[in-house]
Amino acid sequence: MGEVGIDTVTADQAASTSLAELMSRLGTQPEGLSSAEVSARLSEHGPNIVRTHHVSAWAVLRRQLNNAVLILLAVTAVVSAFLGDATQSIIIGTILATSIGLGFVNEYRAERATEALHSRVRHTSVARRDGKSVKVNVTELVPGDVIQLTLGEAVPADVRLLEVNGLECNEGILTGESMTAQKSADAVAKGTALADATDLAFMGTIVSSGTGTGVVYATGADAEFGRIAVGLSQSPPETDFQAGLRRFSYLLLYVALTLTVFILLANLMLRRPIIDSVLFALAIAVGITPQLLPAVVSSSLASGSRELAKRKVLVKRLVSIEDLGDIDVLFTDKTGTLTEGHISFVDATDAAGAHSQDVLRYGLLATDVDPATGGASGNEMDTALWQAEEGSAATLTAGAKRVAALPFDHNRRATTTLVDDPRSGGRILATKGAPEQVLARCAGVPASAHDTLNGLFAEGRRVVAVATKPASGLAAVTPDDETDLILAGFLSFADNPKQAARASLAKLAELEIDVKVVTGDNPRVAEKVCTDLGLVSKGTITGVEMDRLDGPDFDRMVTETTIFARVTPEQKERVIASARKLGRSVGFLGDGVNDALALHAADVGISVDSATDVAKDAADVVLLEKDLGVLADGVSEGRRIFANTIKYVLMGTSSNFGNMFSAAAASAVLPFLPMLPGQILLNNLLYDSSQLAIPTDRADPEQLHAPSHWNIAFIRRFMLTFGPISSLFDFLTFGLMLGVLHAAPTEFRTGWFVESLATQTLIIFAIRTRRIPFFRSRPSGALVVTTLAAIAIGIGLTVSPLAAQLGFTPLPWQFFLALVLLTVGYLVLVEFTKKVFYADPLHLAGMPARTRGRAHRIERRASRFVRNRGGGRNGPPPLTVPRRLREPAGHR
């Protein structure tokens, strides 16, 4: 629409131009655009999309290279090439290429998949099309569209305001200011700074109060946020999972450097050639590191993201999958999670409980729909009210004309309108909202009203109170006008318990996740729903009662309470913060604007596809189906991924440490190198390659029943316990080769190469489970195949044409008989040690409190701690700043 100049309207022009002139330049009118005009403009200006994140192959590759283990490999390859050992350099290069290549392919595919999944999360807006208010996808908005702005919505485009009603926007994403900006429909002076342009609402800002109507003047990359976002490039913050990987890498580097220095000094003291000593020491340093850890982790996360996508779980960042598996307590809303989420109108009754059409009419007049114009409603209850009886709503409100309105907010919990209503004899003020708040503003409440209300709550109904009063002298409405009301009656709605939620709650219980309900609804309604679904409540509290508690009393209440009813957004956040302070890993599931603070404060914020914009943007995880069963699947997958990652870590650190310790010790006493540097690296390449199937492995039920965490102290102790067992059998092999078979250096190296490869690959079947392998815990078929294939290839190389070049020679049959006996003995000893190791409570040393034992035992300890110590000698533990609050502005 270049002919009307819509592509030249700047923010300054939109803010300072009169509405009539602006509408003319945009080629639109207050009734909005026609479908034909929208189609034409969409073709010219493109969809209203800001792509803040493109999947960059170079960025993914750069992340693969930023790894301490791989940097060590690269340095070793360069040094080996410089010292003339081409074989070692080639093997290290192969390891590097394999690790980086696999990591790159997996992460790149996962990012592409995540980008595609993000497109499935839809944001909608109410626009005037063809003279009617309809919901449209925000990507379909074009300059000239007239749209409505409602509470909790992210402003979908840059808008010049036509009408406002208490409209306030949080513009922190653009200005960095935490205070909300009050909006007006009055034009500002030319040259006014954007931050002071009160008649504009900008894309990406959040409607924090009131409502408004505006005309779109800029979309997509032409919007203020769009121009910023197109060039935006920010590194996301490090998660606990990534921090654990980093700390683990540092541990390995420390051990590797220590062994390298020891071996180098020992070989130099034995007057061995310097170059050979350096190459051998470097091979030891590389050998102790699990080189393919980045590839295993990325493979696990990538396969996990694909599996979660099938289960309708969208994880915004791959590493959040582990965080999802980490939660041990879930705070959730009630509507749509424990209930069907389909609000249906049941009845309108007076204070005595009798059906009343007048109450229904007053309720209709107090909705967010103007009876004179009709249209779509942004409120489910209002929609249900208008659809209660076909044609009756229009009939009941015929002739009524809205004068002013005071929209709903989470403090007043009410909506009030000023209406000229001929049936009421003139101008009236109509209020509907939470019964407690509305009844408190009424001049006199009949005793029967409380009985009626209690009866409706006992039936599990959601109830809205309706009150009115004459308002002939009013031209506008404020909260102060909501006094001396006359109770008309109650509107009751049904939102039946979701029968599938019973099974979902059982799945969460099996995962040792405590479920607590946080709702703005009446406590009796919440209790009725929980009872119907079999969720045992340890107690109920309301927001008013919560405000009377502080310090240890508040923390104890959070521990001992299941249902939190009639709570404000700030109270939800306070509950989440208290749970985290007590050591719980907290998930919060919410979908409303009033849930945003709690979503930010939780360890894992979880929202749903149908949530408000601000809730979806605040969440780490978005469920494409609002079902606790879907969430339980996501938690299980997160725990399976972490369990498989730890399998590789424990196996790699223990067997690698044992083998490299054996090599170091042997090199100090033998007159020759126990294994050539290239052979050590080839051994590791085969061994690590066999473990690339770990992401496909099954996890035992007990590995999924409780969250696990990175624990470097535990990994170190595991390494120092099982590593020496590997070394013991290495020394037995040394004795076999030298004392029985009288092996020459070449035979010795070949024999140890085969024994080392067999024992450290087969050990995965013992380490992957605390159960008896194969009999009580079956590994995946892929893991069995890759493990046996690695051993077969290793043995095959010793008799292949490459054997001489690699420093190998064929072994006598007696060796293989002894190898079988040694391997069986090794696995049996590991099984025995495993039983003793896991029976010792010291294996928990260093773990956070939340990982020890079952969730209910944690809760009892926390309760006793708060009750008996009042938070400890120095007061409660310091409250950790939520990770999301430390993110750069605009990241979300």
Solvent accessible surface area in square Angstrom, and as a share of the most:
residue,aa,sasa,rsa
1,M,41,0.19
2,G,43,0.41
3,E,136,0.61
4,V,41,0.24
5,G,17,0.16
6,I,3,0.02
7,D,90,0.47
8,T,75,0.43
9,V,13,0.08
10,T,71,0.42
11,A,9,0.07
12,D,46,0.24
13,Q,55,0.25
14,A,0,0.00
15,A,4,0.03
16,S,31,0.20
17,T,19,0.11
18,S,61,0.40
19,L,57,0.28
20,A,81,0.63
21,E,95,0.43
22,L,1,0.01
23,M,17,0.08
24,S,77,0.50
25,R,67,0.25
26,L,0,0.00
27,G,24,0.23
28,T,19,0.11
29,Q,99,0.44
30,P,73,0.46
31,E,97,0.44
32,G,4,0.04
33,L,4,0.02
34,S,39,0.25
35,S,66,0.42
36,A,80,0.62
37,E,65,0.29
38,V,11,0.06
39,S,67,0.43
40,A,54,0.42
41,R,0,0.00
42,L,53,0.26
43,S,97,0.63
44,E,99,0.44
45,H,49,0.22
46,G,20,0.19
47,P,79,0.49
48,N,9,0.05
49,I,67,0.34
50,V,31,0.18
51,R,132,0.48
52,T,62,0.36
53,H,107,0.48
54,H,121,0.54
55,V,25,0.15
56,S,45,0.29
57,A,46,0.36
58,W,152,0.53
59,A,21,0.17
60,V,1,0.00
61,L,57,0.28
62,R,121,0.44
63,R,111,0.40
64,Q,13,0.06
65,L,79,0.39
66,N,125,0.64
67,N,36,0.19
68,A,28,0.21
69,V,1,0.01
70,L,5,0.02
71,I,93,0.47
72,L,25,0.13
73,L,0,0.00
74,A,40,0.31
75,V,80,0.46
76,T,0,0.00
77,A,14,0.10
78,V,104,0.60
79,V,46,0.26
80,S,0,0.00
81,A,59,0.46
82,F,172,0.72
83,L,45,0.22
84,G,63,0.61
85,D,33,0.17
86,A,63,0.49
87,T,54,0.32
88,Q,0,0.00
89,S,21,0.14
90,I,118,0.60
91,I,14,0.07
92,I,0,0.00
93,G,30,0.29
94,T,58,0.34
95,I,2,0.01
96,L,26,0.13
97,A,66,0.52
98,T,39,0.23
99,S,0,0.00
100,I,30,0.15
101,G,31,0.30
102,L,60,0.30
103,G,0,0.00
104,F,52,0.22
105,V,74,0.42
106,N,17,0.09
107,E,31,0.14
108,Y,57,0.22
109,R,125,0.46
110,A,0,0.00
111,E,32,0.14
112,R,128,0.47
113,A,36,0.28
114,T,18,0.10
115,E,50,0.22
116,A,59,0.46
117,L,18,0.09
118,H,74,0.33
119,S,68,0.44
120,R,114,0.42
121,V,27,0.15
122,R,132,0.48
123,H,48,0.22
124,T,69,0.40
125,S,3,0.02
126,V,15,0.08
127,A,0,0.00
128,R,62,0.23
129,R,26,0.09
130,D,86,0.44
131,G,56,0.54
132,K,144,0.61
133,S,25,0.16
134,V,55,0.32
135,K,122,0.52
136,V,17,0.10
137,N,28,0.14
138,V,20,0.11
139,T,38,0.22
140,E,72,0.32
141,L,1,0.00
142,V,0,0.00
143,P,5,0.03
144,G,0,0.00
145,D,0,0.00
146,V,0,0.00
147,I,0,0.00
148,Q,49,0.22
149,L,0,0.00
150,T,46,0.27
151,L,43,0.21
152,G,1,0.01
153,E,19,0.09
154,A,14,0.11
155,V,2,0.01
156,P,12,0.07
157,A,0,0.00
158,D,1,0.00
159,V,0,0.00
160,R,3,0.01
161,L,0,0.00
162,L,28,0.14
163,E,109,0.49
164,V,48,0.28
165,N,44,0.23
166,G,51,0.49
167,L,3,0.01
168,E,44,0.20
169,C,0,0.00
170,N,58,0.30
171,E,9,0.04
172,G,18,0.17
173,I,56,0.28
174,L,46,0.23
175,T,55,0.32
176,G,59,0.56
177,E,107,0.48
178,S,99,0.64
179,M,153,0.68
180,T,54,0.31
181,A,27,0.21
182,Q,129,0.57
183,K,19,0.08
184,S,35,0.22
185,A,26,0.20
186,D,106,0.55
187,A,51,0.39
188,V,28,0.16
189,A,75,0.58
190,K,156,0.66
191,G,60,0.58
192,T,42,0.24
193,A,60,0.46
194,L,68,0.34
195,A,65,0.50
196,D,88,0.45
197,A,2,0.01
198,T,54,0.31
199,D,0,0.00
200,L,0,0.00
201,A,0,0.00
202,F,5,0.02
203,M,16,0.07
204,G,19,0.18
205,T,0,0.00
206,I,30,0.15
207,V,0,0.00
208,S,40,0.26
209,S,32,0.21
210,G,3,0.02
211,T,41,0.24
212,G,8,0.07
213,T,12,0.07
214,G,0,0.00
215,V,0,0.00
216,V,0,0.00
217,Y,6,0.02
218,A,9,0.07
219,T,9,0.05
220,G,4,0.04
221,A,53,0.41
222,D,87,0.45
223,A,0,0.00
224,E,26,0.12
225,F,30,0.13
226,G,0,0.00
227,R,133,0.49
228,I,93,0.47
229,A,0,0.00
230,V,91,0.52
231,G,67,0.64
232,L,54,0.27
233,S,106,0.69
234,Q,66,0.29
235,S,94,0.61
236,P,65,0.41
237,P,28,0.17
238,E,82,0.37
239,T,2,0.01
240,D,87,0.45
241,F,0,0.00
242,Q,63,0.28
243,A,14,0.11
244,G,0,0.00
245,L,36,0.18
246,R,98,0.36
247,R,103,0.37
248,F,0,0.00
249,S,9,0.06
250,Y,115,0.44
251,L,19,0.09
252,L,1,0.00
253,L,37,0.19
254,Y,155,0.59
255,V,19,0.11
256,A,0,0.00
257,L,102,0.51
258,T,75,0.44
259,L,18,0.09
260,T,19,0.11
261,V,84,0.48
262,F,108,0.45
263,I,0,0.00
264,L,49,0.25
265,L,99,0.49
266,A,15,0.12
267,N,0,0.00
268,L,69,0.34
269,M,156,0.70
270,L,83,0.41
271,R,218,0.80
272,R,36,0.13
273,P,86,0.54
274,I,119,0.60
275,I,85,0.43
276,D,65,0.34
277,S,1,0.01
278,V,37,0.21
279,L,10,0.05
280,F,0,0.00
281,A,1,0.01
282,L,28,0.14
283,A,0,0.00
284,I,0,0.00
285,A,2,0.02
286,V,0,0.00
287,G,0,0.00
288,I,1,0.00
289,T,0,0.00
290,P,0,0.00
291,Q,0,0.00
292,L,0,0.00
293,L,6,0.03
294,P,21,0.13
295,A,0,0.00
296,V,0,0.00
297,V,11,0.07
298,S,13,0.08
299,S,19,0.12
300,S,2,0.01
301,L,10,0.05
302,A,0,0.00
303,S,31,0.20
304,G,0,0.00
305,S,11,0.07
306,R,82,0.30
307,E,53,0.24
308,L,1,0.00
309,A,24,0.18
310,K,157,0.66
311,R,82,0.30
312,K,89,0.38
313,V,1,0.01
314,L,1,0.00
315,V,8,0.05
316,K,50,0.21
317,R,48,0.18
318,L,27,0.14
319,V,18,0.10
320,S,5,0.03
321,I,0,0.00
322,E,9,0.04
323,D,11,0.06
324,L,0,0.00
325,G,3,0.03
326,D,11,0.05
327,I,1,0.00
328,D,2,0.01
329,V,1,0.00
330,L,0,0.00
331,F,0,0.00
332,T,0,0.00
333,D,16,0.08
334,K,3,0.01
335,T,35,0.20
336,G,8,0.08
337,T,0,0.00
338,L,1,0.00
339,T,0,0.00
340,E,73,0.33
341,G,15,0.14
342,H,141,0.63
343,I,23,0.12
344,S,56,0.36
345,F,37,0.16
346,V,66,0.38
347,D,41,0.21
348,A,0,0.00
349,T,10,0.06
350,D,45,0.23
351,A,15,0.11
352,A,76,0.59
353,G,36,0.34
354,A,55,0.42
355,H,107,0.48
356,S,19,0.12
357,Q,73,0.33
358,D,78,0.40
359,V,3,0.02
360,L,2,0.01
361,R,13,0.05
362,Y,38,0.15
363,G,0,0.00
364,L,1,0.00
365,L,1,0.00
366,A,0,0.00
367,T,0,0.00
368,D,66,0.34
369,V,8,0.04
370,D,40,0.21
371,P,23,0.14
372,A,68,0.52
373,T,113,0.66
374,G,31,0.30
375,G,50,0.48
376,A,39,0.30
377,S,13,0.09
378,G,57,0.55
379,N,64,0.33
380,E,106,0.48
381,M,35,0.16
382,D,5,0.03
383,T,47,0.27
384,A,11,0.09
385,L,3,0.01
386,W,53,0.19
387,Q,132,0.59
388,A,34,0.27
389,E,82,0.37
390,E,179,0.80
391,G,50,0.48
392,S,22,0.14
393,A,7,0.05
394,A,69,0.53
395,T,86,0.50
396,L,19,0.09
397,T,5,0.03
398,A,61,0.47
399,G,62,0.59
400,A,6,0.05
401,K,129,0.55
402,R,44,0.16
403,V,55,0.32
404,A,23,0.18
405,A,19,0.14
406,L,25,0.12
407,P,22,0.14
408,F,73,0.31
409,D,37,0.19
410,H,41,0.18
411,N,120,0.62
412,R,26,0.09
413,R,25,0.09
414,A,0,0.00
415,T,18,0.11
416,T,0,0.00
417,T,0,0.00
418,L,0,0.00
419,V,0,0.00
420,D,45,0.23
421,D,4,0.02
422,P,90,0.57
423,R,124,0.45
424,S,40,0.26
425,G,72,0.69
426,G,32,0.31
427,R,67,0.24
428,I,13,0.07
429,L,0,0.00
430,A,0,0.00
431,T,0,0.00
432,K,21,0.09
433,G,9,0.09
434,A,13,0.10
435,P,0,0.00
436,E,73,0.33
437,Q,47,0.21
438,V,0,0.00
439,L,21,0.10
440,A,88,0.68
441,R,49,0.18
442,C,17,0.10
443,A,79,0.61
444,G,50,0.48
445,V,45,0.26
446,P,65,0.41
447,A,84,0.65
448,S,45,0.29
449,A,0,0.00
450,H,91,0.41
451,D,103,0.54
452,T,21,0.12
453,L,13,0.06
454,N,58,0.30
455,G,34,0.33
456,L,24,0.12
457,F,6,0.03
458,A,64,0.50
459,E,105,0.47
460,G,14,0.14
461,R,63,0.23
462,R,50,0.18
463,V,9,0.05
464,V,15,0.08
465,A,0,0.00
466,V,0,0.00
467,A,0,0.00
468,T,18,0.10
469,K,38,0.16
470,P,104,0.66
471,A,5,0.04
472,S,102,0.66
473,G,77,0.74
474,L,50,0.25
475,A,80,0.62
476,A,62,0.48
477,V,14,0.08
478,T,65,0.38
479,P,71,0.45
480,D,120,0.62
481,D,27,0.14
482,E,4,0.02
483,T,66,0.39
484,D,99,0.51
485,L,1,0.00
486,I,103,0.53
487,L,19,0.09
488,A,22,0.17
489,G,0,0.00
490,F,0,0.00
491,L,1,0.00
492,S,2,0.01
493,F,3,0.01
494,A,8,0.06
495,D,8,0.04
496,N,88,0.45
497,P,27,0.17
498,K,27,0.12
499,Q,124,0.55
500,A,60,0.46
501,A,0,0.00
502,R,120,0.44
503,A,63,0.49
504,S,5,0.03
505,L,14,0.07
506,A,54,0.42
507,K,79,0.33
508,L,0,0.00
509,A,67,0.52
510,E,110,0.49
511,L,12,0.06
512,E,25,0.11
513,I,6,0.03
514,D,37,0.19
515,V,15,0.08
516,K,6,0.03
517,V,0,0.00
518,V,2,0.01
519,T,10,0.06
520,G,24,0.23
521,D,12,0.06
522,N,10,0.05
523,P,25,0.16
524,R,120,0.44
525,V,2,0.01
526,A,0,0.00
527,E,67,0.30
528,K,75,0.32
529,V,5,0.03
530,C,1,0.01
531,T,100,0.58
532,D,51,0.27
533,L,2,0.01
534,G,46,0.44
535,L,29,0.14
536,V,124,0.71
537,S,48,0.31
538,K,114,0.48
539,G,27,0.26
540,T,46,0.27
541,I,17,0.09
542,T,29,0.17
543,G,2,0.02
544,V,99,0.57
545,E,72,0.32
546,M,0,0.00
547,D,95,0.49
548,R,179,0.65
549,L,51,0.25
550,D,108,0.56
551,G,27,0.26
552,P,49,0.31
553,D,65,0.34
554,F,6,0.02
555,D,6,0.03
556,R,61,0.22
557,M,18,0.08
558,V,3,0.01
559,T,8,0.05
560,E,73,0.33
561,T,9,0.05
562,T,4,0.02
563,I,0,0.00
564,F,0,0.00
565,A,0,0.00
566,R,37,0.13
567,V,2,0.01
568,T,34,0.20
569,P,17,0.11
570,E,102,0.46
571,Q,16,0.07
572,K,7,0.03
573,E,53,0.24
574,R,78,0.29
575,V,1,0.01
576,I,0,0.00
577,A,22,0.17
578,S,6,0.04
579,A,4,0.03
580,R,44,0.16
581,K,47,0.20
582,L,27,0.14
583,G,25,0.24
584,R,13,0.05
585,S,2,0.01
586,V,0,0.00
587,G,0,0.00
588,F,1,0.01
589,L,0,0.00
590,G,0,0.00
591,D,38,0.20
592,G,13,0.12
593,V,31,0.18
594,N,32,0.16
595,D,4,0.02
596,A,14,0.11
597,L,72,0.36
598,A,0,0.00
599,L,0,0.00
600,H,48,0.21
601,A,4,0.03
602,A,1,0.00
603,D,28,0.14
604,V,2,0.01
605,G,0,0.00
606,I,0,0.00
607,S,0,0.00
608,V,1,0.01
609,D,40,0.21
610,S,99,0.64
611,A,10,0.08
612,T,47,0.27
613,D,12,0.06
614,V,20,0.11
615,A,0,0.00
616,K,6,0.03
617,D,49,0.25
618,A,2,0.02
619,A,0,0.00
620,D,9,0.05
621,V,0,0.00
622,V,2,0.01
623,L,0,0.00
624,L,32,0.16
625,E,69,0.31
626,K,33,0.14
627,D,24,0.12
628,L,1,0.00
629,G,10,0.10
630,V,15,0.09
631,L,0,0.00
632,A,0,0.00
633,D,35,0.18
634,G,0,0.00
635,V,0,0.00
636,S,27,0.17
637,E,6,0.03
638,G,0,0.00
639,R,8,0.03
640,R,50,0.18
641,I,1,0.01
642,F,7,0.03
643,A,15,0.12
644,N,0,0.00
645,T,0,0.00
646,I,28,0.14
647,K,5,0.02
648,Y,0,0.00
649,V,0,0.00
650,L,10,0.05
651,M,0,0.00
652,G,0,0.00
653,T,0,0.00
654,S,3,0.02
655,S,1,0.01
656,N,1,0.01
657,F,29,0.12
658,G,0,0.00
659,N,3,0.01
660,M,11,0.05
661,F,91,0.38
662,S,0,0.00
663,A,0,0.00
664,A,2,0.01
665,A,34,0.26
666,A,4,0.03
667,S,0,0.00
668,A,35,0.27
669,V,121,0.70
670,L,20,0.10
671,P,118,0.74
672,F,35,0.15
673,L,21,0.10
674,P,0,0.00
675,M,5,0.02
676,L,57,0.28
677,P,12,0.07
678,G,11,0.11
679,Q,3,0.01
680,I,2,0.01
681,L,0,0.00
682,L,19,0.09
683,N,5,0.03
684,N,2,0.01
685,L,28,0.14
686,L,21,0.10
687,Y,0,0.00
688,D,1,0.00
689,S,42,0.27
690,S,3,0.02
691,Q,0,0.00
692,L,48,0.24
693,A,8,0.06
694,I,0,0.00
695,P,8,0.05
696,T,79,0.46
697,D,1,0.01
698,R,109,0.40
699,A,19,0.14
700,D,9,0.05
701,P,66,0.42
702,E,75,0.34
703,Q,46,0.21
704,L,36,0.18
705,H,71,0.32
706,A,32,0.25
707,P,10,0.07
708,S,56,0.36
709,H,26,0.11
710,W,21,0.07
711,N,11,0.06
712,I,27,0.14
713,A,38,0.29
714,F,19,0.08
715,I,2,0.01
716,R,103,0.38
717,R,68,0.25
718,F,3,0.01
719,M,4,0.02
720,L,95,0.47
721,T,41,0.24
722,F,6,0.03
723,G,0,0.00
724,P,65,0.41
725,I,18,0.09
726,S,4,0.03
727,S,3,0.02
728,L,85,0.42
729,F,17,0.07
730,D,1,0.00
731,F,82,0.34
732,L,87,0.43
733,T,0,0.00
734,F,18,0.07
735,G,41,0.40
736,L,29,0.15
737,M,1,0.00
738,L,64,0.32
739,G,52,0.50
740,V,98,0.56
741,L,45,0.22
742,H,144,0.64
743,A,11,0.09
744,A,52,0.40
745,P,55,0.35
746,T,52,0.30
747,E,57,0.25
748,F,0,0.00
749,R,36,0.13
750,T,0,0.00
751,G,0,0.00
752,W,2,0.01
753,F,0,0.00
754,V,2,0.01
755,E,1,0.00
756,S,2,0.02
757,L,2,0.01
758,A,4,0.03
759,T,4,0.02
760,Q,3,0.01
761,T,0,0.00
762,L,34,0.17
763,I,3,0.02
764,I,0,0.00
765,F,14,0.06
766,A,4,0.03
767,I,13,0.06
768,R,3,0.01
769,T,3,0.02
770,R,121,0.44
771,R,64,0.23
772,I,77,0.39
773,P,20,0.12
774,F,99,0.41
775,F,178,0.74
776,R,152,0.56
777,S,6,0.04
778,R,148,0.54
779,P,9,0.06
780,S,10,0.06
781,G,47,0.46
782,A,47,0.37
783,L,0,0.00
784,V,40,0.23
785,V,98,0.56
786,T,43,0.25
787,T,0,0.00
788,L,97,0.48
789,A,41,0.32
790,A,6,0.05
791,I,23,0.12
792,A,63,0.49
793,I,91,0.46
794,G,0,0.00
795,I,49,0.25
796,G,30,0.29
797,L,29,0.14
798,T,1,0.01
799,V,96,0.55
800,S,31,0.20
801,P,138,0.87
802,L,93,0.46
803,A,9,0.07
804,A,88,0.69
805,Q,142,0.63
806,L,35,0.18
807,G,18,0.18
808,F,7,0.03
809,T,35,0.21
810,P,86,0.54
811,L,21,0.10
812,P,48,0.30
813,W,176,0.62
814,Q,81,0.36
815,F,0,0.00
816,F,63,0.26
817,L,103,0.51
818,A,20,0.15
819,L,14,0.07
820,V,87,0.50
821,L,121,0.60
822,L,26,0.13
823,T,12,0.07
824,V,83,0.47
825,G,28,0.27
826,Y,5,0.02
827,L,51,0.25
828,V,95,0.55
829,L,60,0.30
830,V,1,0.01
831,E,34,0.15
832,F,135,0.56
833,T,23,0.13
834,K,5,0.02
835,K,102,0.43
836,V,84,0.48
837,F,6,0.03
838,Y,40,0.15
839,A,82,0.64
840,D,41,0.21
841,P,102,0.64
842,L,109,0.54
843,H,15,0.07
844,L,52,0.26
845,A,51,0.39
846,G,59,0.57
847,M,35,0.15
848,P,55,0.35
849,A,53,0.41
850,R,49,0.18
851,T,18,0.11
852,R,89,0.33
853,G,30,0.29
854,R,120,0.44
855,A,7,0.06
856,H,88,0.39
857,R,96,0.35
858,I,7,0.04
859,E,13,0.06
860,R,127,0.46
861,R,90,0.33
862,A,12,0.09
863,S,9,0.06
864,R,114,0.42
865,F,75,0.31
866,V,5,0.03
867,R,123,0.45
868,N,107,0.55
869,R,136,0.50
870,G,29,0.28
871,G,6,0.06
872,G,16,0.15
873,R,217,0.79
874,N,144,0.74
875,G,27,0.26
876,P,59,0.37
877,P,59,0.37
878,P,125,0.78
879,L,96,0.48
880,T,82,0.48
881,V,80,0.46
882,P,18,0.11
883,R,35,0.13
884,R,8,0.03
885,L,98,0.49
886,R,143,0.52
887,E,22,0.10
888,P,60,0.38
889,A,81,0.63
890,G,22,0.21
891,H,54,0.24
892,R,81,0.29
